[in-house]
Amino acid sequence: MKNKISVKHKQAQEIMSSPVKIMTLTMTVRDAIRFLMVYKLSGAPLVDHLGQLVSLVSELDLMQIGALDGTGVTLNESLNRLPKKSEIISVKPDTLFVDIFKLFLDNGLRQLLVMDDTQHVVGIIARRDILKAYIDLEGQ
C-alpha cells in the first residue's frame, strides 16, 4: 500500500524522459521516418524555429503522408495532415502521476508531452515510463 501512495505523489518531471528528441519543419517525411527508426521512437514532437510545439508526428502520420504525398515533402508542407497543436494533450512538469495515469487511460495515449509555460517541450512521458515508475517503487 505504501508504494501506491508514493507513486501517486510523483510529478511529471520525475518520470519524464528529457531531453526530448524533436523533429523540425524542414525535415522531409523520409528524414522523419529515418529519425524515428534511428531513435526507436513511435512518434516525436514537431517544433518551429523558436522551439515551440507545432504538432506531434507519429509513425501512422508518416505512413499516411508518405502514401498520399510522397516521402520527399517537408513536414512544413504536410502540416494540414498532422494533428493540430490544440488537439495535443500535454501536461506541466508539476502534474501529479495520478492525473497523468488518468490521461493515459482515458485517452488511450502512447505518449504525453510535458510543456513549460512558454510552450516548449521539456519532456515526454511514454507508457513505458509509467510502467517504470511502478517497477522503481517496488525496489524501495
C-alpha positions as CSV (number, residue, x, y, z in Angstrom):
1,M,0.0,0.0,0.0
2,K,2.9,2.4,0.8
3,N,4.2,2.1,-2.8
4,K,0.8,3.1,-4.3
5,I,0.7,6.2,-2.2
6,S,4.2,7.3,-3.2
7,V,3.7,6.8,-6.9
8,K,0.6,9.0,-6.8
9,H,2.6,11.9,-5.5
10,K,5.3,11.7,-8.1
11,Q,5.3,14.6,-10.6
12,A,5.7,14.6,-14.4
13,Q,9.3,16.0,-14.1
14,E,10.3,12.9,-12.0
15,I,9.1,10.3,-14.6
16,M,9.6,12.1,-17.9
17,S,12.3,11.5,-20.4
18,S,14.4,14.5,-21.2
19,P,15.9,16.0,-23.3
20,V,13.3,15.2,-26.0
21,K,14.2,14.1,-29.5
22,I,12.4,16.6,-31.7
23,M,11.5,17.0,-35.4
24,T,11.8,20.3,-37.3
25,L,9.6,21.7,-40.0
26,T,12.4,21.5,-42.6
27,M,12.7,17.7,-42.3
28,T,11.3,15.7,-45.2
29,V,9.0,12.7,-44.5
30,R,11.9,10.5,-45.4
31,D,14.1,12.2,-42.9
32,A,11.4,11.9,-40.2
33,I,11.0,8.2,-40.9
34,R,14.7,7.7,-40.5
35,F,14.7,9.8,-37.4
36,L,12.0,7.6,-35.7
37,M,13.9,4.4,-36.8
38,V,17.3,5.6,-35.6
39,Y,16.0,6.7,-32.2
40,K,13.5,3.7,-32.0
41,L,10.5,6.1,-31.4
42,S,6.9,5.7,-32.3
43,G,6.5,9.5,-32.6
44,A,8.1,12.8,-31.8
45,P,7.2,16.5,-31.2
46,L,7.4,18.8,-34.2
47,V,8.7,22.3,-33.3
48,D,9.2,25.6,-35.1
49,H,12.4,27.6,-35.4
50,L,11.7,29.1,-31.9
51,G,11.4,25.6,-30.4
52,Q,7.7,25.9,-29.8
53,L,5.4,23.0,-30.4
54,V,3.7,22.8,-33.8
55,S,2.4,19.2,-33.8
56,L,3.1,15.6,-32.7
57,V,4.2,13.3,-35.5
58,S,3.5,9.6,-35.3
59,E,4.6,6.6,-37.4
60,L,1.0,6.4,-38.7
61,D,1.1,10.1,-39.7
62,L,4.3,9.5,-41.7
63,M,2.8,6.4,-43.4
64,Q,-0.2,8.3,-44.5
65,I,1.7,11.4,-45.7
66,G,4.2,9.2,-47.5
67,A,1.4,7.3,-49.3
68,L,-0.5,10.4,-50.2
69,D,2.2,13.0,-50.9
70,G,5.5,11.0,-51.1
71,T,8.4,11.0,-48.8
72,G,10.2,14.0,-50.3
73,V,7.8,16.6,-49.0
74,T,8.7,18.5,-45.8
75,L,6.8,18.3,-42.6
76,N,6.0,22.0,-43.1
77,E,4.3,21.2,-46.4
78,S,2.3,18.5,-44.7
79,L,1.0,20.4,-41.6
80,N,-2.6,20.0,-42.8
81,R,-2.2,16.2,-42.4
82,L,-0.8,16.4,-38.9
83,P,-2.6,16.9,-35.6
84,K,-3.2,20.5,-34.7
85,K,-1.4,21.8,-31.6
86,S,-4.8,22.4,-29.9
87,E,-5.6,18.7,-30.3
88,I,-2.4,17.5,-28.5
89,I,-2.8,16.6,-24.8
90,S,0.1,17.8,-22.7
91,V,0.9,18.4,-19.0
92,K,3.1,20.7,-17.0
93,P,6.2,19.5,-15.1
94,D,4.4,19.6,-11.7
95,T,1.4,17.5,-12.9
96,L,0.8,14.6,-10.5
97,F,1.3,11.0,-11.6
98,V,-2.3,10.1,-10.7
99,D,-3.5,12.7,-13.2
100,I,-1.1,11.6,-15.8
101,F,-2.1,8.0,-15.4
102,K,-5.8,9.0,-15.8
103,L,-5.0,10.9,-19.0
104,F,-3.2,7.8,-20.5
105,L,-6.2,5.6,-19.6
106,D,-9.0,7.9,-20.6
107,N,-7.4,8.9,-23.9
108,G,-5.6,5.7,-25.0
109,L,-2.3,7.7,-25.2
110,R,1.0,6.2,-26.2
111,Q,2.9,9.3,-25.1
112,L,2.3,12.6,-23.4
113,L,4.3,15.8,-23.8
114,V,5.5,17.8,-20.8
115,M,5.4,21.5,-21.6
116,D,6.7,24.6,-19.8
117,D,4.8,27.9,-19.6
118,T,6.4,29.2,-22.8
119,Q,5.0,26.2,-24.8
120,H,8.4,24.5,-25.1
121,V,8.6,20.7,-24.8
122,V,10.7,19.9,-21.8
123,G,9.9,16.2,-21.5
124,I,7.9,13.3,-22.8
125,I,6.2,10.5,-20.9
126,A,5.7,7.2,-22.7
127,R,3.7,4.2,-21.5
128,R,6.9,2.5,-20.5
129,D,7.8,5.5,-18.2
130,I,4.5,4.9,-16.4
131,L,5.4,1.2,-16.0
132,K,8.9,2.0,-15.0
133,A,7.6,4.2,-12.1
134,Y,5.8,1.2,-10.7
135,I,8.9,-1.1,-11.0
136,D,11.2,1.5,-9.5
137,L,8.9,1.8,-6.5
138,E,8.8,-2.0,-6.0
139,G,12.6,-1.8,-5.3
140,Q,12.1,0.6,-2.4
